């Protein structure tokens, strides 16, 4: 009787062990079949092209079976359709830069329901109060805004560009629809006012755009045309495409020669720095490759190792000018 009990126990334990082995095998297979996606609000900009490529290469190097890259074309409908398709395909994780932050909650709700890991890149996913509702990899917007403004004011003072403040104007190209860009513009405006308290407040202008140079061009051109008394424009922007769009508008108006501009990004700056004359004196260079690689690594380590993703990872910037850009940007 005891032998029968012992034999039965061995059979049960063997069955249990086989069951566990099968589960482990499935988990291992799942880990080796990871598919992730990257959705960017636009792939027309050099920044997002480089970032998406870096993210893809990093994920593949870490063992992802496939990386799906999607261009949302600044269109919420295209974005939501792509998101639904990825959920249907049962991808394991997504790196996301939304075309409209109002889509944040629906994005997280749909991904959580399908148990899909999410990291927001460049523009955070936020609730109605502006609180982050997903891990974020991006830049320290406010500090970058302050740093670049201080650099500009130093340049203006050193080169005697403030001798006629009544015919000078500050043009801030802003993206108030993107929460990560608001602190950048706030940092620029506060620092400019702090450094130049006597600068005429009525000569400070803010022009809204959507992050693309074409939209910036038209918005800047409208402001410039409406203020013909301003002959010396000082331009700052939420991203480099905004600065470049404004420079083109100044050039069209014949005011580029006396203008001074700074950028954020560094990817279009290299083209301006190669010109004999350009209003652009400097840009805050941020490595899109670094942003993409960090985001992909955090996502993959979460999926492979169950490692917690940091709530926020901010990439540092470096100031580039005509003198040093070749060593940092030109490939």
C-alpha positions as CSV (number, residue, x, y, z in Angstrom):
1,X,0.0,0.0,0.0
2,X,2.8,2.4,0.9
3,X,4.5,1.6,-2.4
4,X,1.3,2.5,-4.3
5,X,1.1,5.8,-2.4
6,X,4.7,6.6,-3.1
7,X,4.3,5.7,-6.8
8,X,1.2,8.0,-7.1
9,X,3.1,10.8,-5.4
10,X,6.0,10.4,-7.9
11,X,3.6,10.6,-10.8
12,X,1.9,13.7,-9.4
13,X,5.2,15.4,-8.8
14,X,6.5,14.5,-12.3
15,X,3.3,15.9,-13.8
16,X,3.7,19.1,-11.8
17,X,7.4,19.4,-12.8
18,X,6.5,18.9,-16.5
19,X,3.8,21.6,-16.2
20,X,6.3,24.0,-14.7
21,X,8.8,23.3,-17.4
22,X,6.1,23.9,-20.1
23,X,5.3,27.3,-18.5
24,X,8.9,28.3,-18.3
25,X,9.3,27.4,-21.9
26,X,6.4,29.6,-22.9
27,X,7.8,32.5,-20.9
28,X,11.2,32.1,-22.5
29,X,9.5,32.0,-25.9
30,X,7.6,35.1,-25.1
31,X,10.8,37.0,-24.0
32,X,12.5,36.0,-27.3
33,X,9.5,37.1,-29.4
34,X,9.2,40.7,-28.1
35,X,7.7,43.1,-30.5
36,X,7.7,46.8,-29.7
37,X,6.5,49.9,-31.6
38,X,7.5,53.5,-31.8
39,X,4.9,56.1,-32.7
40,X,6.1,59.7,-33.3
41,X,3.8,62.6,-34.0
42,X,5.8,63.4,-37.2
43,X,8.7,61.8,-39.0
44,X,9.2,64.8,-41.2
45,X,11.6,66.4,-38.7
46,X,15.2,65.3,-38.5
47,X,15.0,65.0,-34.7
48,X,12.3,62.3,-34.8
49,X,13.9,60.5,-37.7
50,X,17.2,60.1,-35.7
51,X,15.4,59.3,-32.5
52,X,13.2,56.6,-34.0
53,X,16.1,54.9,-35.7
54,X,18.2,54.9,-32.5
55,X,15.3,53.4,-30.5
56,X,14.8,50.7,-33.1
57,X,18.4,49.8,-33.3
58,X,18.7,49.7,-29.5
59,X,15.7,47.5,-29.1
60,X,16.8,45.0,-31.8
61,X,20.3,44.9,-30.2
62,X,18.7,44.0,-26.9
63,X,16.8,41.1,-28.4
64,X,13.5,42.5,-29.7
65,X,12.2,40.3,-32.5
66,X,10.7,43.3,-34.4
67,X,10.3,47.1,-34.0
68,X,7.4,48.7,-35.8
69,X,7.9,52.4,-36.6
70,X,4.8,54.6,-37.2
71,X,4.5,58.3,-38.4
72,X,1.3,59.8,-36.9
73,X,1.7,62.8,-39.4
74,X,0.5,65.3,-36.7
75,X,-3.0,63.7,-37.1
76,X,-4.9,62.4,-34.1
77,X,-7.0,60.1,-36.3
78,X,-3.9,58.5,-37.9
79,X,-2.4,58.2,-34.4
80,X,-5.5,56.5,-32.8
81,X,-5.9,54.1,-35.8
82,X,-2.2,53.1,-35.5
83,X,-2.5,52.6,-31.7
84,X,-5.6,50.4,-32.2
85,X,-3.7,48.3,-34.9
86,X,-0.8,47.8,-32.5
87,X,-3.1,46.7,-29.7
88,X,-4.7,44.2,-32.1
89,X,-1.2,43.0,-33.0
90,X,-0.6,42.5,-29.3
91,X,2.8,44.3,-29.2
92,X,4.6,44.1,-25.9
93,X,5.5,47.8,-25.5
94,X,5.3,51.2,-27.2
95,X,7.4,54.3,-27.2
96,X,5.0,57.2,-27.9
97,X,5.2,60.9,-28.9
98,X,1.6,62.0,-29.3
99,X,0.5,64.5,-31.9
100,X,-1.9,66.0,-29.3
101,X,-1.6,65.7,-25.6
102,X,-5.3,65.5,-25.2
103,X,-4.9,61.9,-26.4
104,X,-2.9,61.0,-23.3
105,X,-5.6,59.5,-21.2
106,X,-7.2,57.4,-24.0
107,X,-3.7,56.2,-24.9
108,X,-3.0,54.9,-21.4
109,X,-6.5,53.5,-20.9
110,X,-6.2,51.4,-24.0
111,X,-2.7,50.2,-23.4
112,X,-3.3,49.3,-19.8
113,X,-6.4,47.3,-20.8
114,X,-4.2,45.3,-23.1
115,X,-1.2,45.1,-20.7
116,X,1.1,47.0,-23.0
117,X,4.1,48.9,-21.5
118,X,4.3,52.6,-22.5
119,X,7.0,55.2,-22.3
120,X,6.3,58.8,-23.4
121,X,9.2,60.4,-25.4
122,X,9.8,64.1,-25.9
123,X,6.2,65.1,-25.0
124,X,4.8,63.6,-21.7
125,X,1.5,61.9,-21.5
126,X,-0.5,63.9,-18.9
127,X,-3.9,64.1,-17.2
128,X,-6.1,67.2,-17.2
129,X,-4.0,68.8,-14.4
130,X,-0.7,68.3,-16.3
131,X,0.5,65.4,-14.1
132,X,2.5,62.6,-15.8
133,X,0.5,59.4,-16.3
134,X,3.3,57.4,-17.9
135,X,7.1,57.3,-17.6
136,X,8.8,60.1,-19.6
137,X,12.2,60.4,-21.4
138,X,12.9,63.9,-22.6
139,X,14.8,67.1,-21.7
140,X,14.8,69.7,-18.9
141,X,12.8,72.3,-20.9
142,X,12.8,75.2,-18.4
143,X,16.6,75.0,-17.7
144,X,17.3,74.9,-21.4
145,X,15.1,77.9,-22.0
146,X,17.0,79.8,-19.3
147,X,20.4,78.8,-20.5
148,X,19.8,79.8,-24.1
149,X,18.3,83.1,-23.1
150,X,21.3,84.0,-20.9
151,X,23.5,83.2,-23.9
152,X,21.5,85.4,-26.1
153,X,21.4,88.3,-23.7
154,X,25.2,88.0,-23.2
155,X,25.6,88.2,-27.0
156,X,23.3,91.2,-27.3
157,X,25.1,93.1,-24.6
158,X,28.6,92.2,-25.9
159,X,27.7,93.2,-29.5
160,X,25.8,96.4,-28.6
161,X,22.5,95.1,-30.0
162,X,20.4,96.8,-27.3
163,X,21.2,100.5,-28.2
164,X,17.8,101.1,-29.6
165,X,15.3,99.1,-27.6
166,X,12.2,100.9,-29.0
167,X,12.9,99.5,-32.4
168,X,13.9,96.0,-31.1
169,X,11.5,93.1,-30.4
170,X,11.7,89.7,-28.7
171,X,9.9,87.0,-30.7
172,X,9.1,83.9,-28.7
173,X,7.8,81.0,-30.9
174,X,5.8,78.9,-28.5
175,X,3.9,75.7,-28.4
176,X,1.4,76.1,-25.6
177,X,-0.5,73.0,-26.8
178,X,2.5,70.8,-25.7
179,X,3.0,70.7,-21.9
180,X,6.8,69.9,-22.2
181,X,7.3,73.1,-24.2
182,X,5.5,75.5,-22.0
183,X,8.3,75.5,-19.3
184,X,10.8,76.2,-22.1
185,X,9.0,79.4,-23.1
186,X,8.4,80.4,-19.5
187,X,12.2,80.0,-18.8
188,X,13.0,82.1,-21.8
189,X,10.6,84.9,-21.0
190,X,11.4,85.0,-17.2
191,X,15.1,85.1,-17.9
192,X,14.9,87.8,-20.6
193,X,12.8,90.0,-18.3
194,X,15.2,89.4,-15.3
195,X,18.3,90.2,-17.4
196,X,16.8,93.1,-19.2
197,X,14.2,94.7,-16.9
198,X,14.1,98.0,-18.8
199,X,13.3,96.3,-22.2
200,X,9.9,97.6,-23.4
201,X,7.2,95.0,-22.5
202,X,5.1,96.0,-25.5
203,X,8.0,94.8,-27.7
204,X,7.8,91.3,-26.4
205,X,5.7,89.1,-28.7
206,X,4.7,85.4,-28.5
207,X,3.6,83.6,-31.7
208,X,2.1,80.1,-31.5
209,X,2.9,77.2,-33.8
210,X,2.7,73.4,-33.8
211,X,6.4,72.4,-33.8
212,X,6.9,72.4,-37.5
213,X,8.9,75.0,-39.4
214,X,6.2,75.8,-42.0
215,X,3.7,76.7,-39.2
216,X,6.3,78.8,-37.5
217,X,7.1,80.6,-40.7
218,X,3.5,81.8,-41.2
219,X,3.0,82.6,-37.5
220,X,6.3,84.6,-37.3
221,X,5.5,86.4,-40.6
222,X,2.2,87.5,-39.3
223,X,3.8,89.0,-36.2
224,X,6.6,90.7,-38.1
225,X,4.2,92.2,-40.7
226,X,1.9,93.5,-37.9
227,X,4.8,95.3,-36.2
228,X,6.7,97.2,-38.8
229,X,8.2,99.5,-36.2
230,X,10.5,96.6,-35.1
231,X,13.7,96.5,-37.1
232,X,15.8,94.3,-34.8
233,X,14.3,91.0,-33.9
234,X,15.6,88.6,-31.2
235,X,14.2,85.1,-31.8
236,X,13.8,82.2,-29.4
237,X,11.7,79.1,-29.9
238,X,10.3,75.9,-28.3
239,X,12.3,73.9,-30.8
240,X,14.7,74.5,-33.6
241,X,12.1,74.1,-36.4
242,X,10.4,77.1,-34.8
243,X,13.5,79.2,-34.9
244,X,14.3,78.2,-38.5
245,X,10.7,79.1,-39.6
246,X,11.0,82.5,-38.0
247,X,14.4,83.1,-39.6
248,X,12.9,82.4,-43.0
249,X,10.1,84.9,-42.3
250,X,12.7,87.5,-41.3
251,X,14.6,86.8,-44.4
252,X,11.5,87.3,-46.5
253,X,10.9,90.6,-44.8
254,X,14.5,91.8,-45.3
255,X,15.1,91.8,-41.6
256,X,17.4,88.8,-41.1
257,X,20.6,90.7,-41.3
258,X,20.0,92.6,-38.0
259,X,18.2,89.7,-36.3
260,X,19.7,87.4,-33.6
261,X,18.3,83.9,-32.9
262,X,19.0,80.9,-30.8
263,X,17.6,77.4,-31.3
264,X,16.8,74.2,-29.4
265,X,17.7,70.8,-30.9
266,X,20.8,71.4,-33.1
267,X,19.8,69.4,-36.1
268,X,18.9,72.2,-38.5
269,X,21.5,74.5,-36.9
270,X,24.3,72.8,-38.8
271,X,22.7,74.1,-42.1
272,X,22.5,77.6,-40.8
273,X,26.0,77.5,-39.4
274,X,27.3,76.6,-42.9
275,X,25.9,79.8,-44.3
276,X,28.1,82.9,-44.6
277,X,25.5,85.0,-42.7
278,X,22.7,83.7,-40.5
279,X,20.9,85.2,-37.5
280,X,21.4,81.9,-35.6
281,X,24.2,82.3,-33.1
282,X,23.8,79.1,-31.1
283,X,21.5,76.2,-30.3
284,X,21.0,73.8,-27.4
285,X,22.2,70.5,-28.9
286,X,20.3,67.5,-27.5
287,X,21.2,64.1,-28.8
288,X,18.1,62.5,-30.3
289,X,20.1,59.3,-30.4
290,X,20.5,59.4,-26.7
291,X,16.8,60.0,-26.1
292,X,15.8,57.1,-28.4
293,X,18.4,54.7,-27.0
294,X,17.5,55.5,-23.3
295,X,13.8,55.1,-23.9
296,X,14.3,51.8,-25.8
297,X,16.6,50.4,-23.1
298,X,14.2,51.3,-20.3
299,X,11.3,49.6,-22.2
300,X,13.3,46.5,-23.0
301,X,14.7,46.1,-19.5
302,X,11.2,46.3,-18.2
303,X,9.9,43.7,-20.6
304,X,12.9,41.4,-20.2
305,X,13.8,41.8,-16.6
306,X,10.7,43.3,-15.0
307,X,12.8,46.3,-14.1
308,X,10.8,49.4,-13.0
309,X,10.9,52.2,-15.5
310,X,11.9,55.6,-14.0
311,X,9.1,58.1,-13.8
312,X,11.3,60.7,-15.6
313,X,14.6,60.7,-17.3
314,X,16.0,64.1,-18.5
315,X,18.7,64.2,-21.1
316,X,21.3,67.1,-20.8
317,X,22.0,69.6,-23.5
318,X,25.2,71.1,-24.9
319,X,25.5,74.6,-26.4
320,X,26.7,74.5,-30.0
321,X,27.9,77.4,-32.1
322,X,29.5,77.9,-35.5
323,X,32.8,77.2,-33.8
324,X,32.1,73.8,-32.3
325,X,29.1,72.3,-34.1
326,X,31.2,70.1,-36.4
327,X,32.5,68.0,-33.6
328,X,29.1,67.4,-32.1
329,X,26.6,67.3,-34.9
330,X,28.1,66.7,-38.3
331,X,28.3,63.0,-39.0
